[in-house]
């Protein structure tokens, strides 16, 4: 009997400790909630919210991507392309479009080359102008050997772009700085009608730069902001 009494006392003591501990937790939780109202915590909370919004901006949105491609198709004379898109079908079937694992657009490759012909320079007959695409998963935009004219947009909404090949078109005007393309590794703008000065690009990831056979003028910058470039081609036409 004495043993049962002792065990009962021990269990009661432990239970009291657990209850006491639970009671002590609540004030700490309330205190934390109050701290969030202080200027320091507000700042931290705002930063968390900002980061959350930034992450949301990079969520794969297949429907949004398809709408952007339709705009691109219309702005470059899609009805006259050699390899046309059937806009009534899924974008998986559209010529020159590659998708990532989530089903969003990873690359656009519309040079018109046939799969069985290597090193061929066939056009896909893109005309019109290049719009400022909003494709946050796009890594490669390759539309060489076509007839696109007008100025090249800044391409502000392609944060993951690593390859931009616009060679052998009819682009004119000055070259943009592409300040938002911080992941860009390959930039080919050769064989167009671009004018103005050569830009001192601020593209730290850039490895290949080809601006040859345009109508550029002025001095060559020191390119101190593209430290990783190993292939640079600036030949000018007369």
MOZI-V122713 format. One record per backbone hydrogen bond with DSSP energy under -1.0 kcal/mol. NH is the residue of the N-H (numbers start at 1). CO is the residue of the C=O. E is the energy in kcal/mol with one decimal. If there is no record, write none. Layout:
# MOZI-V122713
[[NH | CO | E] [NH | CO | E]]
This chain:
# MOZI-V122713
[[5 | 1 | -1.9] [6 | 2 | -2.3] [7 | 3 | -2.3] [8 | 4 | -2.1] [9 | 5 | -2.2] [10 | 6 | -2.3] [11 | 7 | -2.5] [12 | 8 | -2.2] [13 | 9 | -2.3] [14 | 10 | -2.5] [15 | 11 | -2.5] [16 | 12 | -2.3] [17 | 13 | -2.2] [18 | 14 | -2.4] [19 | 15 | -2.5] [20 | 16 | -2.8] [21 | 17 | -2.3] [22 | 18 | -2.4] [23 | 19 | -2.3] [24 | 20 | -1.9] [25 | 21 | -1.1] [26 | 22 | -1.2] [29 | 25 | -1.9] [30 | 26 | -2.3] [31 | 27 | -2.7] [32 | 28 | -2.1] [33 | 29 | -2.0] [34 | 30 | -2.0] [35 | 31 | -2.2] [36 | 32 | -1.3] [37 | 34 | -1.8] [38 | 35 | -1.7] [42 | 38 | -2.3] [43 | 39 | -2.0] [44 | 40 | -2.0] [45 | 41 | -2.8] [46 | 42 | -2.6] [47 | 43 | -1.9] [48 | 44 | -2.1] [49 | 45 | -2.5] [50 | 46 | -2.3] [51 | 47 | -2.5] [52 | 48 | -2.3] [53 | 49 | -2.2] [54 | 50 | -2.3] [55 | 51 | -2.2] [56 | 52 | -2.0] [57 | 53 | -1.7] [58 | 55 | -1.2] [59 | 56 | -1.5] [65 | 61 | -2.2] [66 | 62 | -2.3] [67 | 63 | -2.0] [68 | 64 | -2.0] [69 | 65 | -2.2] [70 | 66 | -1.8] [71 | 67 | -1.8] [72 | 68 | -2.2] [73 | 69 | -2.7] [74 | 70 | -2.3] [75 | 71 | -2.3] [76 | 72 | -1.2] [77 | 74 | -1.1] [78 | 73 | -2.6] [80 | 77 | -2.4] [81 | 78 | -1.5] [82 | 124 | -1.6] [89 | 86 | -2.2] [93 | 90 | -2.1] [94 | 91 | -1.2] [97 | 94 | -1.6] [98 | 107 | -2.4] [100 | 104 | -2.7] [103 | 100 | -1.7] [106 | 98 | -3.3] [107 | 98 | -1.7] [108 | 140 | -2.6] [109 | 96 | -2.9] [110 | 142 | -3.0] [117 | 114 | -1.5] [127 | 76 | -1.8] [129 | 75 | -1.8] [133 | 131 | -1.3] [135 | 157 | -1.0] [138 | 135 | -1.5] [139 | 106 | -3.7] [140 | 106 | -1.5] [141 | 163 | -2.6] [142 | 108 | -3.5] [143 | 165 | -2.5] [145 | 167 | -1.4] [147 | 126 | -2.7] [149 | 128 | -2.8] [161 | 158 | -1.7] [162 | 139 | -2.9] [163 | 139 | -2.1] [164 | 186 | -2.8] [165 | 141 | -2.5] [166 | 188 | -3.0] [168 | 190 | -1.9] [170 | 148 | -2.6] [172 | 150 | -2.2] [181 | 178 | -1.7] [182 | 180 | -1.3] [184 | 181 | -1.6] [185 | 162 | -2.9] [186 | 162 | -2.2] [187 | 208 | -2.5] [188 | 164 | -2.5] [189 | 210 | -3.0] [191 | 212 | -2.1] [193 | 171 | -2.7] [195 | 173 | -2.1] [201 | 199 | -1.6] [206 | 203 | -1.8] [207 | 185 | -3.0] [208 | 185 | -2.5] [209 | 231 | -2.6] [210 | 187 | -2.4] [211 | 233 | -2.7] [213 | 235 | -3.5] [215 | 194 | -2.6] [217 | 196 | -2.4] [226 | 223 | -1.2] [229 | 226 | -1.6] [230 | 207 | -2.3] [231 | 207 | -1.6] [233 | 209 | -2.4] [237 | 214 | -1.1]]
